[in-house]
């Protein structure tokens, strides 16, 4: 009996240990904050850089810009697939559309033509790649997960490649790279607010003029004291403005009561 119980206990222990080893395999543990941030940022990059690469092929007349655009689409499509697979493995949620700044960059590109488009396109993309580059390097250096480390290595290679080919278009101004083409609108919410302000501006001006007119009218009224009714009509025992005595019978009634 004791041997059977000991054997059963041994089997349970071995099974539990096996489960622990399986749960320790890469991809089954929750991501660290930094590792999850890398997946999110790479996904966001693909959401706006793939459309921008397509835009370069359609809007630019420069063969070099068109070629770089094709490369960006191809590389980010591959990287986006890898991001989706790895996020699903870890159960990490990913964004499904670009953020407000990225939408504004795409709008800025769509509203530009000719050499202006080539400049805005290259500067925006080169700046964005420069911003994500330090995060990729940090994750590559610090992560303890081999799957994330491999992913960071791939992302690092692609981003370095993209910075180089974007610079090869000769449209990157390094002196203003930190703020290549300042936006009038920083986000969708700012854009909505600006539209509302422009639409309401005539109404606000009219309201201000009306309030100013009311204030001026009130001052003019206070400049002339109101005329007392005593001036128009006599008091109980006085004379009216024409010098005639009037008592409307009140004085007679007073003496009659007495």
Secondary structure as GFF3:
##gff-version 3
##sequence-region A 1 258
A	DSSP	alpha_helix	2	23	.	.	.	ID=ss1
A	DSSP	alpha_helix	33	59	.	.	.	ID=ss2
A	DSSP	alpha_helix	63	90	.	.	.	ID=ss3
A	DSSP	alpha_helix	100	110	.	.	.	ID=ss4
A	DSSP	alpha_helix	114	142	.	.	.	ID=ss5
A	DSSP	alpha_helix	146	167	.	.	.	ID=ss6
A	DSSP	three_ten_helix	174	179	.	.	.	ID=ss7
A	DSSP	alpha_helix	188	223	.	.	.	ID=ss8
A	DSSP	alpha_helix	229	232	.	.	.	ID=ss9
A	DSSP	alpha_helix	250	257	.	.	.	ID=ss10
###
